[in-house]
Amino acid sequence: MTEQTIDPGLYASMEYRCIGPHRGGRVVAVAGDPLDRNVFYFGSTGGGVWKTTDGGQSWRNVSDGYFRYASVGALAVAPSDPNVIYAGMGETSIRGNVSRGDGVYRSDDAGRSWRHLGLAETQNIGEIVIHPHNPEVVYVAALGHVWGPNAERGVYRSTDGGATWRLVLHKSSKAGAVDLSIDPTNPRILYATIWQAERGPHYMSSGGEDSGIWRTMDGGETWQELSRRPGLPQTGVYGKIGIAASGAKAGRVYAIVEHEYGALFRSDNYGDSWSRGSEDRDLRTRAWYYHHIYADPQDADVVWVLNVDAWRSIDGGNTFSVVQVHHGDTHALWIDPRDPQRMIMGDDGGAEVSYTGGASWSTILNQATSEFYHVTVDNRVPYRVYGAQQDNTTISVPSRSNSGFISTSEWYTVGGGESGYIAVKPDDPDIVFAGSYGGLLTRYDARHRL
């Protein structure tokens, strides 16, 4: 076959259009409007910031055209002015396919427009907290570069709404801040966790001498390390740590700790001493991917730990039970300080809203944020598109539909799994081969659904 040249003018006016599937992808950042009960936001690890105004029944992207990168690692709405939103770019659930970001963006009109505030070389941001009474005071937990050392790591503070930043907590060029919690009873008190971690082409290192827990009592001017306070492990290496200050009881702090003798820990004196809670390993599996903890704003004994499952304790962290959600691999939770029954969860399947404290959740089949490792097409007219979705199944969707829109009834899985390639038989598009982990190879016959 001889090479053919196609006139670019034939496709110059063509535009991309979304063909789905509208099932959610990984979400590690969520937030809610403190005043409007129907408004929530989530940050996708590959699709920017999304907003709902109907309690999760529908979502729309609000960052396209403003963001230069797509991966959102942190999201916060100002408690005193819900028009002000900060987004931190680049996730800190550092899979081998982690995407970097370019610092912090701010919206002053509830997501309608955004402007970049700098900190581009932080690349991966784990948390953002805003002063409860002043939207111009904001703190950023910057993990820094995933693949090697860099200087732009630690806790940054701005007192002018992001116009300028000051690095107020810095441990080293190989360890950055991954979590941050402000005490709702006294916003001068904040807790930060530092994580020494690095990804390489064939390895993942979590933990080191620079990991630990820190506290400030003066809004970030000075910090004290709490890592070896009574009750916490006194020797050995710390890894990733999640931290949460309770708004229901002054002085109460929860931490989920990666360590040889790790567990859930609780303090009732601002971190000066700690008691050991649940040691359940299911709370601490794959800490580098999870290790997120959230305190109920009105009940001091209710605390959530997010891992493969969503876990909730009602006895101060001593025992936990699973809360059912639509998808596993849970990463982020926002609980309404005024009504703890109202919340939003982020996981590998998208974002879901609850008004019942987790007893029921909105659908995740309405978010065009799915992440695909590989895609291919067949030879039909019109053709179908095939892909392997992260933490989900393979799927085939049509490139167009005779019904005027592409519905879920026209989707189907084709075997294999999230990591595999898909190959369609050239002379019979109903025969599809798909791979997955461990050398799995499947053959699917769409004609007979076998």
N, C-alpha and C positions, 0 to 999 in steps of 0.2 A: 504494500500500500504506500502510495506516495504522500508526502506531507502536504497538507492543505492549509492555506492561509484564509482566515475569516476576517472580513471587514469589520473593524471595531464599531463602525457606525450602526451595524445591525443590532447590537445589544447595548448601545450607549444609553438608551432611555429606559432600560430594564431596571426594576427595583426589587429588592428583597421583600418577601412577605412571609409572615409567620404561618407555618402549617402545623405547629404543635410538636409533640403532644402537650396539652395544658395540664401536666401533672408536675408538681413542684420539685425543685432540686434543692441542694444543700443550703440551709440558712443558719448562720451563726450569730445574727444580730437582730433583735426585735425591740420594739418600743411602742408605747401607747400614748394617746393624747390624754392628759390628766383631767380635762374638762368635758370633751365630747366622747361619750361612751362608744360611739360607733367608729371612731377613727383609730387606726393602728398602722404601724409601719414595719417592714422587715427589710433586711439587707441580705441580698443573695451573694453567694461566693462567686457567681459568674454573671450576674445580671443587674447589678446596681440596687437602688432603693425603690421599693414598691409601697403603695398606700391603698388602704381600703377606707371607705366612708360609710360602709354598710355592715360593719362587724364581721368581715371576712367572707361575705357572699360573693364579692368581686374585688379584683385587684387591678391596679394600673401602675406602670412604671412612671416615676416622677424625676428620674435622674438622667435619662438619655439626653444627649446634647450638652450636658454640663460636665459629666465625669469623664476623665481620660482613661481611667481603669475601671474594671467591672466588679472586682472582688471587694466586698464590704465586710470588715471585721468587727466593727462596733457602731452603735447607733444610740443616740440619746435625744429625747425631747425635753426642753427646759420646763421644769415643774411650775415656774412662775410665769412663763410665757410660751404656750404651746406653738406659737408661730416659729420659734427658734429651734432648729434641729441641727445637730452635729453628726457627721458621718465620718468614721475612721476607716481607712482603706487597707485592704490586705488582711486575710484571716490568720489566726494563730492556731487553728487546728491543723497542724502542719503535716498533711499527707505528702506523699512523694510528688503529687501533682498540684501542690499549693501555688496559688497565684499571689503575686505581690500587689501592693497598692502604691499610692503616691501622696500619703499624708491625710489631711483633714479637709472636709468641705462643710460649709454652713449654709443653711436656708433661713431666711427671715420671713418667709411667707408660707409656712406649712408645707414646704416641698415643691412649690410651683417653680422656684428658681434656686440656683446654688452658686456659690463662689468658693474658690480654692483658698485655703488659709495657710498653705505651706506644710512643713514637716515631711516633705516628699521622701527623704532618705530614711525615714523610719520604716517604710515599706510594709510592715505588718503590725497592726494595732489590735490589741486585745480587748480594750474597754475604754469608754468615755463616761465621765460623770460630771454633772453640772451642779453648781451651787443651787440649793433649793429656793433661794430668794433673789438670786442675781444671775441672769442668763449670760452675763459677760465673764463670769468666773467659771472656768472649765478646766478639767484635768484629763490627760490622755495617758494611757498605759501603752507604751511603745515597745514591742518585742524587738524590733530591728530586723536585720537581714536574717533570713532562714539558712542561707547556704554558706555563711561565713561571718567573721567579725565585722563590726562597724561601730562608730562612735555614737550615732543617733539612737540611743536606747535609754529606756528608763521612764520616769514619770515627768511629763511636761505640764506646765501650768500657764494659763493665760488669764489675765485680769482685764483684758480689753476686747473680749469677744473673739480672740484668735488673730488679732492684728499683729501681736507679738507673742513669742513663746519663751519660757525660761525652763531649762532642764533642772528640776528641783530634786530629783533622786536618780542617781546614776551609780551603778555598781562596777561594771566593766564593759569592755567592747565585745564580750562574748555572752553576756547575759542581759536580758531586757525585762521590762515590766509586762506581765501577762494578765493580771487582774487588779482591780481597783474598786474599793467600796467606800462610800462616804457615810458617816454616821448621821442618820436622819434626825437624831435628837440634838446633835451638835455638829454643824457642818465644818467646823475647824478641825475635826478629827477625821482622818482618812487612813485606810489600811491599803497597802500595796503588796503584791507578791512579785518577786523577781525570779525569773526562770532562765537557767543556763541550758541552752538547747541548740542543736545544729542538725541540719539535714545534709546528707551527701548523696551521691548517685546510688549508692548501695547500702546506706546505713542511716540510722536515726539515733542520735544521742540525746537523752533526756536526763538532766540533773548534773550537778557539779557544785563546787565549793562556793560559787556565787549565788546559788539559789537560796531563797529565804523569804521571811515575812517582815514587813516594815510598817511603822506607824508614825504619823505626824499628829501633833496636838495643836499646831498653830497654822493650819491651812497650807502646809507644804514648805514652810520656811526651814524647819529642822525635822530630822527623822531619826527614829530609834529602831534598831533591829530587835525583833521579838523571837527569832528562830529558836533560840535555846532557852527560852523562858520555862519555868517549871511546868511539867506536864507534857511538853513537846519532846520529841526525840533529841537526846543530848549529844549523840554522836552519829556519824554516818552522813550520807549524802542526801540532800533534799532534791526532789524533782519539781514537777509542776504542782502548784498549789492554787486552789480556789478559795476566795475569801468573801465573807458577807457579814456586814454589821446589821444588827437588828434595829428596826425602828420601833419595836414594841417594848423594848426593855433597854434602858441606858446601860452601856457597858458590855452587853452581850455581843459576842462575835463568834461566827462559825468558820471553820477551815476544813477543807478536804485535802489531805496531804499525801503526795507521792513520796514514799520512803520505804526502806526495808521494814520498818515498823510503823508503816502508815496506817491511818484511820481517819475517821471524822473526829475533829477536836472542837471543844467549846470553851469559851472564856466568858466569865461574868464580871470581869474587872478590866475591860478595855485591852485585853491581851497580856496583862501582867503575869497571869498564870492560866493554865488550861487543864481541862479534864478530858479524858479519853471517852469517846462515844463508840458508835458502831465500827466494827472491824470487817464488816462484810466486804469481801473482795469484789462483789458485783458493783459496788459503788466506785471502784478504783481501777477497773480494767482499762487498758490502753490510755493511761493518764494523758499522754501527749495529745490525744484526740479529743478528750472530754475534760473532766475535772472542773465542772462548773457547779456553783452552789448559790442558793438564793434563800434569804430569810423572809418569812411572811411579815408584812408590814404591821400587822395588828395582833398576831399571836406569837409570842416569843418562843414557844415550844414547837412551832411548825417551821420546818426547813426542807427545802428541795435540793436534791443532788441529781444532776443530769449525767447519764452515761448511755450505754446501749438502750436501757430503759429510763423512764422518768420515775424517780424515787421520791417519796414524801415521808417525813417523820412528823409525828404529832406529840412526841415525848422528848423533845429537846435533842434529837439526834442519836438516841440510844438504839432505836429500832426503826426500820423502814419498810414500806410496802410500795408495790408498783402501781403507778397511775397509768391507765391505758391511754395511749395516743394513737394517731393514725399511722405513724411511721416510727421506726427505731432510730437509734443514733441521735440522741437529743443534745442540743448545744446551748440554747439560749431561752431565757424566760423573763418576761416582764409581768409584774403583779401590780395592779392598781393600788396605790397606798390608801385610797379612800374606800375601796371595795375589793378585798382580796379574792372575791369570786370571779372578778373580771381579769383576764390574763391573756397573754399570747405566748405561744411556744414556737421555737425554731428547731428544726431537725433536718436530717438528710432527705426528708420527703417534702420540705417546704415549711410554710408557716400556718399555724392553726390557732383560732381564737376560741376562748371559752368564757362563758358568763356564769358557769356553774362550778367554779373551782376545780375544773378538770374532769368533771363527770361526763361532759360531752364537749365536742370540738367541731369547729367549722371544717369544711372540706379542704383537701389539698389538691383537688383535681380542677383547679381554676387559676393556676399560676404557670406561666410559660417561662420557667426558669430551670428546667431540667438540663443537666450537664451530660454530654455524650463523649465517651472516649473515642469512638469510631463511628463513621456513617458510611453508607453506600447506597446505591440505587439499583433498580432492575431495568429491564428493557421493555416494560409495558408502555402503552400510550393510553392515558397518562401514566407516568411512572410512579412507583412507590419508593419511599425513602425508609431505610433501615438503620437502626442505631442501638448501641449498648449504653444504657443510662447508668450513671454513678449510683451505687447502692439501690438499684432497682433492676428491672428485667430488661431484656432486649425488647424492641418494639418496632412495628412497621406501621407507617401512616401514609395515606395517599397524598400526592402532590396537589391534587385538586379533587373536588367532589361534585357530583351531579346535583346534589341537594342545595348547593349554594354556600355551604359551610362544611368544614370537616368535623364530624362528630365522633364521640368516643366509640360508637358502634362500628366505626371503620378502622379502629386500631386493632392490632393483635400482636401477641408475642411470638417469637420465632425460635425459642430454645436458647441454649447457651447461657450467658450471664453477663454481668456488668463489665467485665474486663476484656471480653473477647472480641475478635473480629467476626464479621458476617460476610458470607459469600453467597450470592444468588446464582443459580444455574443459568447460564446465558440463554439456552434454548428452551428453558422451562422455568419461568419466574415463580412458579408455585413451590419449587424445591429450594430450600434455604438451609445452608450449613452455618453453624454458629459455635464459637468457642467460649471458654471461660477458664477459671483458675484450675490448676492441677492437670492441665492437658485435656479437660473435658471437651468433647466435640459432639454436637447433636445434629440431626437431620430432621427438618420440619417440612411437611407436605401441607401447604395452605389449602390445596384443593379439598383434601379430606380432613383437615384440621388434626393431623397426626404428627 
